[in-house]
Amino acid sequence: MHRYVQCTLVQIFNDQKILLGMKKRGLGVGMWNGFGGKVEAGEDLKTAAARELKEESGLEVLTSNLMEVGLLLFEFVNSGVVLEANVFRAVEYKGVVTESEEMRPCWFDIKDIPYKDMWVDDVDWFPLMFKQKLFYGFMKFTEKNEMFSQELKVLENVEEF
Ligand SMILES: COc1nc(N)nc2c1ncn2[C@H]1C[C@H](O)[C@@H](COP(=O)(O)OP(=O)(O)OP(=O)(O)O)O1
């Protein structure tokens, strides 16, 4: 049986740079990623995305400045957990980038993304995000977090999520 968990993943852009965070604990520790986490009871997706961004990076974003860019389902077959990651991008935000208990943020040029220190799926969908394509993906992972199956497609509009 599967257990679906809604979560968010926010990508912050400044011209040709993207802000990534080095995960300091928990799922994905030791890897660079966008900012996000589980949606809490009673929260809508964008409110959860803005909260996680603030908690992990110190940056504040208005929910109206969060643009949907993709939906990714990560199934961890051993546990039966399926993370439904709702991916957003933002180019308008305020605040000071600040290291948190969970993430150490750093700006990267979009031509120099540290894919070798990121989840293996990222190398396939980051380029779609950089081309401003809307995408859907379904990836399956073993108990060692190795990806063994991947479906990834470009969508026309968010209604196809
Ligand atoms: C499996 O492949 C993944 N790829 C990418 N790029 N991102 C992933 C993958 N699996 C999970 N994620 C992202 C999605 C979310 O943004 C976070 C989930 O993080 P976490 O489990 O730390 O969520 P929190 O609510 O912050 O957790 P705490 O309970 O520790 O606060 O990872």
The ligand as an SDF file (V2000), in Angstrom:
LIG
                    3D

 32 34  0  0  0  0  0  0  0  0999 V2000
   13.9750   11.4500   -4.5080 C   0  0  0  0  0  0  0  0  0  0  0  0
   14.3650   12.5560   -5.2540 O   0  0  0  0  0  0  0  0  0  0  0  0
   14.2240   13.8220   -4.8290 C   0  0  0  0  0  0  0  0  0  0  0  0
   14.6980   14.7720   -5.6380 N   0  0  0  0  0  0  0  0  0  0  0  0
   14.6110   16.0630   -5.2970 C   0  0  0  0  0  0  0  0  0  0  0  0
   15.1110   16.9990   -6.1200 N   0  0  0  0  0  0  0  0  0  0  0  0
   14.0350   16.4870   -4.1410 N   0  0  0  0  0  0  0  0  0  0  0  0
   13.5480   15.5430   -3.3410 C   0  0  0  0  0  0  0  0  0  0  0  0
   13.6080   14.1860   -3.6150 C   0  0  0  0  0  0  0  0  0  0  0  0
   13.0140   13.5250   -2.5900 N   0  0  0  0  0  0  0  0  0  0  0  0
   12.6160   14.4550   -1.6980 C   0  0  0  0  0  0  0  0  0  0  0  0
   12.9240   15.6670   -2.1680 N   0  0  0  0  0  0  0  0  0  0  0  0
   12.6330   16.9530   -1.5340 C   0  0  0  0  0  0  0  0  0  0  0  0
   11.1910   17.2960   -1.5740 C   0  0  0  0  0  0  0  0  0  0  0  0
   11.0360   18.1900   -0.3680 C   0  0  0  0  0  0  0  0  0  0  0  0
   11.3590   19.5230   -0.7070 O   0  0  0  0  0  0  0  0  0  0  0  0
   12.0870   17.6700    0.5830 C   0  0  0  0  0  0  0  0  0  0  0  0
   11.4870   16.8280    1.6740 C   0  0  0  0  0  0  0  0  0  0  0  0
   12.2290   17.2090    2.7370 O   0  0  0  0  0  0  0  0  0  0  0  0
   12.0020   16.8070    4.2470 P   0  0  0  0  0  0  0  0  0  0  0  0
   11.6900   15.3730    4.3500 O   0  0  0  0  0  0  0  0  0  0  0  0
   13.2190   17.2840    4.9280 O   0  0  0  0  0  0  0  0  0  0  0  0
   10.7540   17.6450    4.6720 O   0  0  0  0  0  0  0  0  0  0  0  0
   10.5500   18.4640    6.0150 P   0  0  0  0  0  0  0  0  0  0  0  0
    9.0950   18.7110    6.1940 O   0  0  0  0  0  0  0  0  0  0  0  0
   11.4190   19.6910    5.9630 O   0  0  0  0  0  0  0  0  0  0  0  0
   11.0940   17.4460    7.0540 O   0  0  0  0  0  0  0  0  0  0  0  0
   11.2330   17.4980    8.6240 P   0  0  0  0  0  0  0  0  0  0  0  0
   10.1530   16.5760    9.1090 O   0  0  0  0  0  0  0  0  0  0  0  0
   12.6280   16.9560    8.8550 O   0  0  0  0  0  0  0  0  0  0  0  0
   11.0720   18.9220    9.0730 O   0  0  0  0  0  0  0  0  0  0  0  0
   12.9970   16.8990   -0.1690 O   0  0  0  0  0  0  0  0  0  0  0  0
  1  2  1  0
  2  3  1  0
  3  4  1  0
  3  9  2  0
  4  5  2  0
  5  6  1  0
  5  7  1  0
  7  8  2  0
  8  9  1  0
  8 12  1  0
  9 10  1  0
 10 11  2  0
 11 12  1  0
 12 13  1  0
 13 14  1  0
 13 32  1  0
 14 15  1  0
 15 16  1  0
 15 17  1  0
 17 18  1  0
 17 32  1  0
 18 19  1  0
 19 20  1  0
 20 21  2  0
 20 22  1  0
 20 23  1  0
 23 24  1  0
 24 25  2  0
 24 26  1  0
 24 27  1  0
 27 28  1  0
 28 29  2  0
 28 30  1  0
 28 31  1  0
M  END
$$$$
